[in-house]
Amino acid sequence: MATLEWATLLVCCTALILRVPDAVKGRNRTVFGILLLATLCSMLAVTPIYEAVDRALGGQHATSLILRYLVFATVLLVGLRVTKGLAAARGHALIAGAAGRWALALCSLAVLATFLLMETAGAPAGLQVPSAASNAGVAPYFTAAGRTYPAFVSLILVPPLVAAVRSRQPRLVRAGALLVLLGALFAALSLPVALVPADRAGGLGFVNYAAVLGYVGGLVLFWFSGLIAAPSGNAKATLRRNRD
């Protein structure tokens, strides 16, 4: 898992650096923001970095709470950008509308409530393993609360992504859609995995990193598709380009 943590961070950092020139020019800054947030999330998910940051914040695992809210922000931007780019009006309305706002608010409150109910002193990084008997019934719900909103957004993205994969758009667009689709499926899968006891989950802990890699890899392929399409003016070779 340590190797996967660092590998995910490396991929996110590389994608972020590649996007800097376009961001400076004002092109698709939303995607740059997504990659920046994904890089921050991946950084805090690396155990030594997490522990160093958390010590600086008082050692009460506030970093775990911050990480989950950063994930929420990242997934929200991904959902809005992908549904807009694929012209999925219904999906965009679900994420940006009342249903999406309620889902975000309730999940944020659930994360905070379960965090406050736990004994965080002496807990391991990420708070996914109970550090005290009193946490045994709360820790899985804290983890699940942090994965519910990403699962909600990801499930909304599945239909338009499947349609994009099955479309006649250029190969890079379909490949990008496939990677984002895989990321969405792994993000949705992370919710039931969160309720599996840590000693029985086995290797399923990799789903979070697979979700990040799928989302980031797909966005990078969409960007490459846009670079290739720009000289020829082939608008179908990328997500709709705009300056947001």
ABEGO torsion letter per residue (X at the ends): XAAAAAAAAAAAAAAAAAAAAAAAAGBGAAAAAAAAAAAAAAAAABAAAAAAAAAAAGGAGAAAAAAAAAAAAAAAAAAAAAAAAAGBAAAAAAAABAAAAAAAAAAAAAAAAAAAABBABGBBBGGABBABAAAAAAAAAAAAAAAAAAAAAAAAAAAAAAAAAABABBAAAAAAAAAAAAAAAAAAAAAAAAABBAAAAEAAAAAAAAAAAAAAAAAAAAAAAAAAAAAAGBAAABBBBBAX
